[in-house]
Amino acid sequence: GALGLNATSFSSIFSSTNVISNWNKLNLPYEENAFEIDMTHNDNKTERNWSLRIGKGGQIVSFIVKPGESIANQATKTSIWNDLVQQMVAVQTRPPKVNG
């Protein structure tokens, strides 16, 4: 159905984002295979609209905001499928204590 304002929705129905995403020609045949789900938010302030495409491995495949796509790890021919998504990492400086 139609998505109302100030609402977030989820869809598992594939539709290409290549018009915005501009997939590298080597990766374009795999766009549908990478797709798992779209999460979309429509806001009454259109500058706050966004679409987050998540892949089958739980990775962010695409993040589209008003100015364009801010995460496009499929668009670079020199680093095909390189993970360009920013991720948080925790570092432990001492080994954990083991009882026993």
Contacts in CASP RR format, 6 or more apart in sequence:
PFRMAT RR
TARGET T0000
AUTHOR 0000-0000-0000
METHOD contacts of the structure
MODEL  1
GALGLNATSFSSIFSSTNVISNWNKLNLPYEENAFEIDMTHNDNKTERNW
SLRIGKGGQIVSFIVKPGESIANQATKTSIWNDLVQQMVAVQTRPPKVNG
3 9 0 8 1.000
3 40 0 8 1.000
3 42 0 8 1.000
4 42 0 8 1.000
5 42 0 8 1.000
5 43 0 8 1.000
5 44 0 8 1.000
6 42 0 8 1.000
6 43 0 8 1.000
6 44 0 8 1.000
7 41 0 8 1.000
7 42 0 8 1.000
8 39 0 8 1.000
8 40 0 8 1.000
8 41 0 8 1.000
9 39 0 8 1.000
9 40 0 8 1.000
9 41 0 8 1.000
10 37 0 8 1.000
10 38 0 8 1.000
10 39 0 8 1.000
10 40 0 8 1.000
11 37 0 8 1.000
11 38 0 8 1.000
11 40 0 8 1.000
12 36 0 8 1.000
12 37 0 8 1.000
12 38 0 8 1.000
14 32 0 8 1.000
14 35 0 8 1.000
15 38 0 8 1.000
16 31 0 8 1.000
16 32 0 8 1.000
17 31 0 8 1.000
17 51 0 8 1.000
17 53 0 8 1.000
17 62 0 8 1.000
17 64 0 8 1.000
17 69 0 8 1.000
18 28 0 8 1.000
18 31 0 8 1.000
20 64 0 8 1.000
20 68 0 8 1.000
20 69 0 8 1.000
21 31 0 8 1.000
21 62 0 8 1.000
21 64 0 8 1.000
21 69 0 8 1.000
21 72 0 8 1.000
21 74 0 8 1.000
21 75 0 8 1.000
22 69 0 8 1.000
22 72 0 8 1.000
22 75 0 8 1.000
23 31 0 8 1.000
23 74 0 8 1.000
23 75 0 8 1.000
24 74 0 8 1.000
24 75 0 8 1.000
24 76 0 8 1.000
24 77 0 8 1.000
24 80 0 8 1.000
25 77 0 8 1.000
26 77 0 8 1.000
26 80 0 8 1.000
27 74 0 8 1.000
27 75 0 8 1.000
27 80 0 8 1.000
27 81 0 8 1.000
30 74 0 8 1.000
31 74 0 8 1.000
33 56 0 8 1.000
34 55 0 8 1.000
34 56 0 8 1.000
34 61 0 8 1.000
34 74 0 8 1.000
35 53 0 8 1.000
35 55 0 8 1.000
35 56 0 8 1.000
35 61 0 8 1.000
36 54 0 8 1.000
36 55 0 8 1.000
36 56 0 8 1.000
36 57 0 8 1.000
36 58 0 8 1.000
37 53 0 8 1.000
37 54 0 8 1.000
37 55 0 8 1.000
38 51 0 8 1.000
38 52 0 8 1.000
38 53 0 8 1.000
38 54 0 8 1.000
39 51 0 8 1.000
39 52 0 8 1.000
39 53 0 8 1.000
39 54 0 8 1.000
40 49 0 8 1.000
40 50 0 8 1.000
40 51 0 8 1.000
40 52 0 8 1.000
41 48 0 8 1.000
41 49 0 8 1.000
41 50 0 8 1.000
41 51 0 8 1.000
42 49 0 8 1.000
43 49 0 8 1.000
46 66 0 8 1.000
47 66 0 8 1.000
49 65 0 8 1.000
49 66 0 8 1.000
50 63 0 8 1.000
50 64 0 8 1.000
50 65 0 8 1.000
51 62 0 8 1.000
51 63 0 8 1.000
51 64 0 8 1.000
52 60 0 8 1.000
52 62 0 8 1.000
52 63 0 8 1.000
52 64 0 8 1.000
53 60 0 8 1.000
53 61 0 8 1.000
53 62 0 8 1.000
53 63 0 8 1.000
53 64 0 8 1.000
54 60 0 8 1.000
54 61 0 8 1.000
55 61 0 8 1.000
59 83 0 8 1.000
59 85 0 8 1.000
60 71 0 8 1.000
60 73 0 8 1.000
60 85 0 8 1.000
61 73 0 8 1.000
61 74 0 8 1.000
62 69 0 8 1.000
62 71 0 8 1.000
62 72 0 8 1.000
62 74 0 8 1.000
63 69 0 8 1.000
63 70 0 8 1.000
63 71 0 8 1.000
64 70 0 8 1.000
69 75 0 8 1.000
71 84 0 8 1.000
71 85 0 8 1.000
72 84 0 8 1.000
73 81 0 8 1.000
73 82 0 8 1.000
73 83 0 8 1.000
73 84 0 8 1.000
73 85 0 8 1.000
74 81 0 8 1.000
76 82 0 8 1.000
76 84 0 8 1.000
END
